[in-house]
Amino acid sequence: MPTTKLILGQTLRFTGDPFAIGVEAAQHITHGAVVIRDGKIVDVGAADTLRTAYPQAEVTDMGAALLMAGFVDCHVHYPQTGIIASWGKRLIDWLNTYTFPEELRFNDAAYATEISELYCDLALTNGTTTAASYCTIHPQSVDAFFTAAQKRGMRMVGGKTCMDRNAPDGLRDTVQSAYDDSKALIDRWHGVDRLTYAITPRFSPTSTDDQLAALGGLWSERPDCLMQTHLSEQLEEIAWVRDLFPAAQDYLGTYEAHGLVREGAVMGHAIHLTPREIDRMAERGVSVGHCPTSNTFIGSGLCDVTGLHSRGIPVGLATDTGGGSSFSMLRTMAAAYEVGQLRGTAMHPAQLLYLATVGSAKALALHDKIGNLTAGNEADLIAIDLSSTRPIAQRSARAADIWEAVFPTIMMGDDRAIAGVWVGGAAVPRP
């Protein structure tokens, strides 16, 4: 008989979309509990009620900590873990100066394993229980990432980055090897345990039409996979795409021409979109990974999150490690709030928490499995200490409601605020 676990604390879950229906979409219980059995959430409700209903349950009391779904980071580059917070360059310079030299090191399987282990540990320390990562062109970088995730029981998304031009020697594959390597990795990893494969052209400037077509063909053969790439991050990048693809209608058109624009596509950034691109993304069910810390760190621009969301485009939140400047989804929510302010569309704490959980899970087509405290979902959850530091504690002590209590942690919190993490119902040892 599987052990039934009862975790006590404040609980927060979503019954709808706070962008559409407001704060009423969030359900908060001050003295709540989550029931877990066999890696799944069985029940969520008032603590007294669930204590009575499950008298034999193994109890973990998290006090006044806020229990919610683990964070879902929908766009990261785990191979850039070691170069996070490298001094500011524009996108193309940053790739050439920092990213490509570091990614060359992943030809060494032992190094790929070392960084994969480190990244997964850092993610969990920060309350991130699922991430979608670009690997490198080396198949062993995918093997290392999925092996590290599998060892920890994590639900993770990843894929071999494909580039057949405009990249250094040692970081280019070919049309055929991109197809063959990706197909072999799909066969080896996709759907194994809690792992999902994402076909991964880095972005149009580093793939020829032939390579994009080959990857589009592979996706048509394996439509159950995801597809992740970058779109309209910086104005210089968009101009470069225009030069490289003079026949394309726009940046999105470079992917659309090759069958890479449909539901299951996750576009990182999507800042400088044309009206046609927005219309087409909405029509085709394309998702966006919003990366606010990298967009400000590299000076890319301010994504119109609420505008995209209003068009029905699924938007998730992402750290974009290591162009993003933090592993923390709390810090990323703070940056998203600041970006929204600069756009004149300040986001409510409920909307920020939604983006970091349900929103990202929807962007990755995993919302039927993770991202919310819902009976039947996999039991990936976190406990957030709303008084983790002295500055946060003194502010939250003045709170009139849960949103005033949680907002200081969103704006000033870090890994110290993560009081507990459970992956598949199993408690993760704290460092």
N, C-alpha and C positions, 0 to 999 in steps of 0.2 A: 504494500500500500504506500503510494508516494506521500512524503511529508507535506502537510499543509502548513504554510507559513503565514503569519499575520503581522504586518508591519504597520505600526501606529505612527501617526503624525498628522499635520495638516495635509489635505489632499487637494490637488488641482487637476482638473481634466476639462476637456472641451466637448460640448454637445453640438457645436456648430462652428461657423466661421466668424470670428469677431470683426473681421473686415466688413462682413456683410450685415451682421445683425447686432454688432456692438458687444459690450462687455458681458451681456447676458449669455453669450456663447460659452463662457467659462463657468464651471461649477466648482466652487470652493467650499470645503468642509473644514471647520476649525479643529474639531476633534474627529479625525477620520481614520480610515484604515484601508489597506490593500491586502487582499487575500491571494496567495500564490500557491499553485500546486502543479507539479510536473512541468515547470518552466513556463507556465501560462498564468495570466491574470484571471482569477476565478470570480472575484467580486470587489467592488469598491463602494464604500459607504461610511456611515457613522460608526465610530469605534465601538460604542456600547452595543449596537445592534449586531455587529460582526463578531464581537467577542462571544456573545450569546449564541450566535449561529454556528460558530466554529470553536467549541470549547476545548478541543484537543489540539488546536493549532499551536505551533511553535511561535512564540511572540518575540518580536523585536520592537522596542519602544524608542522611536527617534525624537521623542519630546515634541517641541514646537517646530521642528524642521518641516519644510514643505516637501511633500512627496509628489512627484510628477514623473512623466515619461523621461527617459534618458534623452539627451540632446542628439539630434541627427544633423550631421555636417554634410551637406550635399555636394561639396566641391573642394577637394584638397589635393595636394601633391605631396604624398608622404616622402618621396625621395628628396624633397627640399627641406626636410626637417633640420638638417645641419646648417642651412644657410638662411634660416629665418632671421629677420631684422638685420639684413645686410644693407649698408648705407644706400640711400635712395638714388635710383636711376629710373629713367623712363622704361617702358615695357621691353622694347627690343634690346636696349643696352643691358637691362637687368638679366634677360635671358642669356645673352652672350657673355656677360661678365661673371655671373654667379650660377645660373641654373644649368647651362649646358656643361660646364666643367664638372659640376657636382654629379650630374646624371651619368657622365662617363664612368664614374666609379662603380656604378651598379652592374658593370660587366663582371664584377667580382661577387659571386653568390654569397660569400661570407659577409661582405660589407652590406649587401642588400638585406640579409637576415638581421644584422645588427641594427640597422636603421628601422626596419619593419618592427622589430621588438620594441625599440625605443618609442616609435610613433604610437603604437597601440597602447603602450603604458601611459604616455602623456595624454592621449585622448581620454582614457578611462579616468585618470587623475582629475581631468577637467570636466567629468560628467558626460562625455561624448561616448555613446554606446554604439553608434553606427556612423560610418563615414563612407563617402564615395571618392575613391582616390585614383588619380592618374598614376601609373607606374612609370617605367622608362621603356625604351625600345627593347630591352633585354627580357626575354621570357622569364629568366630566373628572378627578376624583380617582382613579377606577378606571383610566382611560386612562393617567394619569401613573404610577401604581404599576406596572401591568403593562408599560408601556414601559421603565421603569427596570430591572425584573427581566429583561425580554427582552434588553435591551442587555448585561446581565451573564451571560446564559445560565442564570439561576437558575430552579429549580422553585419557584413561588410560588402561593399561594392568596389570593384576594381577592374582595371584593364591595361593591357600593354599599349603604351603610347606609340603611335605610328607616324613616321616622318620620312619622306623620301627626297626632300630637298630643303635648302636653306637651313641646314643644321651642320654641325661639324662632322668630320670623319669620326666614325665610331658611334655616331648617334643617328645615322640614317639607315633605314631598312630599304626594301624595294616594294614594288606593287605586290609581287608574288609572296615575298617573305612576310609582309604585313598580313596578308590574307591567311597564309598557312600557319604562321605563329598564333594569330588570334583564334583561328579555328581550333587548333590543338589545345589552346588554353581554355576555350569554351568547353570543349569535350572533357578536359581534365577537372575543371573547377565549377562550372556554372550549375547551380542547384545542389551542390554538395553541402551538406550541413546547412549553414545559414549564409551561404556565399552567392553573390550575384555577379555575373560578368557584364562589363560595359565595353562595347566596341569603342575605341578611343583614338580617333585622329586628333592630334594635338590642336591644330587649327589650320584653316585653309592655307595660310602662307607656307606651311611646312609639308603640305601634301599636294601632289600633282592631281589633275583631274582623274588620271587613271587610277591612282591610289584611292581617292575618294569613291570612285565608281566601284572598285573592288570591295571596299568596306561596306558600301551600300548594298552590294550584292550579298555579302556575308550576312548582313542584318536581315535581308529578306529571307535568307535561308534559316536564320535563327531569330525570329521576331520576338522570342521570349526574353532575349537579352535587352539591356539598355544600350544607349549610345550617348557618350558624353564628349563635348568639345567646347571651344571658346567662341564667343560671338561679340563683336563690336565693343571691345574693351577700351581702346584708345583711338583717337582720331587719326593719328599717324598710321596705326595698324589698318584702319579702314581704307585709307588712301593706298596703302601697300596692296591690300586685297584688290582694290579697283585696278591697279596696274597689272597684277598677276592674272586677273580673271576679267579681261575687258568685255567679254560677252555676257557676263552675269548681270542680272538686274540690280543686285545689291549683295551685301555680305551673306545674308541668309540664302540667297540664290545659289551661292557656290556649293552649299550643302543640299539644297532642294533639288538641284539638277541631278543628284546622284542618289536619291532615295533616303536621305539622312534627316528629313524633316517630317516627323510624325510623332504620335504619342510614344513616349519612351525615350525621346531625345531630351537631354538635359544640357542647356546652354549656359555656360559660365559667363557672368557679367551682364551682357545685354544692356549696355548703358545707352549707346548712341544709336537707337533704332529708328528706321524710317517708318512712316505710317503703314506702308505695304508690309514690312516685316512684322509689325505688331499684328496686323490683320491676319497674316498667314500663320503666325505662331498660335494665335487664338483659334483659328479654324482647325489646325492640325493637332492641337493638344500638346504643343511643345512646352517644356518646363524651363524655368530660369533659376539658376543658383546665384543669389545675391551675395556679393563678397565685399562688404563695406570697408573692412580694414585695409584690404589690398587696394581697393579703388581710391582711397584717400592716401595711402602710403606711397603708391606709385603715381599718384596724381592723375588717375584715369577719368574721374567724373562722378556724378551723383545719379545712381539708378532710380528710376521712377517706380518704386515698389508698389505703391498704392494704385498708380495708374495701370500697371500691368495686371495687378490683382483684379482691378475692376473690369478688365477685359476677359476675365476667366482664365488667364494664364497662371498655372500653378507656380508659385514662387516659394523657394526655400532659402534658408540662411546658411552661409558657408564661411569658414575661416580663410579658405584659399591658402593654407600653409604651403610654401613659405613666402609667397608674395604678400599674403596677409601677415600681419605683425603679431599675431597671438594664436595660441592653441585653444584659447578659452572662448566658448560660445557666449559666455556672459559678456566678455569684452566685445565680442562681435555684435551682440544685441545693443550694447551701448553705442557702438559706431553706427549701427543701423538707425538708432534713434536720432543721432546727430545728423546723419545724412538726410533723414526725413525732415528734420528741422530746417536744414538749409534749402530744401525743396518746398518748404511751406506746408508740409504734411506730417506733422508730428504724430508718431505712433504711440498708442496706449500700451502699457506693460502687457496687457493680455494679447495684443497683436504681436508684440516682440516674442513672447513665449510661444505663441502659436507658430510663428515662422520657424523657430528653432526646434520644433517638435513635429506637430502635425503637418505644417507647411512643407518642411523638408522631406518628410515621409511621403507626402503626396507627390512631390517633385520627382522622387525616386520610384514611384508606383509601389510603395511598400506600406501604405497607410492602412492596409487590411491586416498588417502584421505588427507594426511598431508605431511609436510616435504619440500614443495617448494611453491614459489609464482606462482601458476599456476591457470588459470581460471578453476573453477569447484571444486578446492580443498577447504577444510574447512578453514575458515579464522582464523587460529592460526598463529600469526605473532608477531614479536618483532621489536623494534627500538633500535639500538645500538649507543650510544654516543661515537664517536671515539676520543673524547678529555675529557674523564671522570675524569681524574686526571692530576695533573701538569706534572708528568713524561711522561705520555702517550701523553698529548697535545703537549709538546715540540717536541716529536719525530714525531708524525703524521703531525705536521706543515711542516716538511721537506719532506713529501712524494711526490714522483713523479707520483704515480698512486694509485688506490684504494687498491692494495695489500700492498704497503708500508704504507698506511694509516690504514689498518685494523690489520696488523700483530702486532703492539705494544699492541693493545687491546687484541688480542689472548694471547700474552705472559704475559701481566701485568694486564689485566682487571679482574674485579670482578663484584658483583651485582650493583656497582655504574655505570657501563657502560650500564645497561639495563634501557633505558629511557622510554620505553613503552612496554606493553604486551597486546595483544588482544587474547581472547579465544572464538572461535565460533563467531568472529566478535564483541564481547563485550570487551570494555576496562577494564582491571583489575586495580583496585585502587592501586596506589603505596604506599608502607609503609612509 
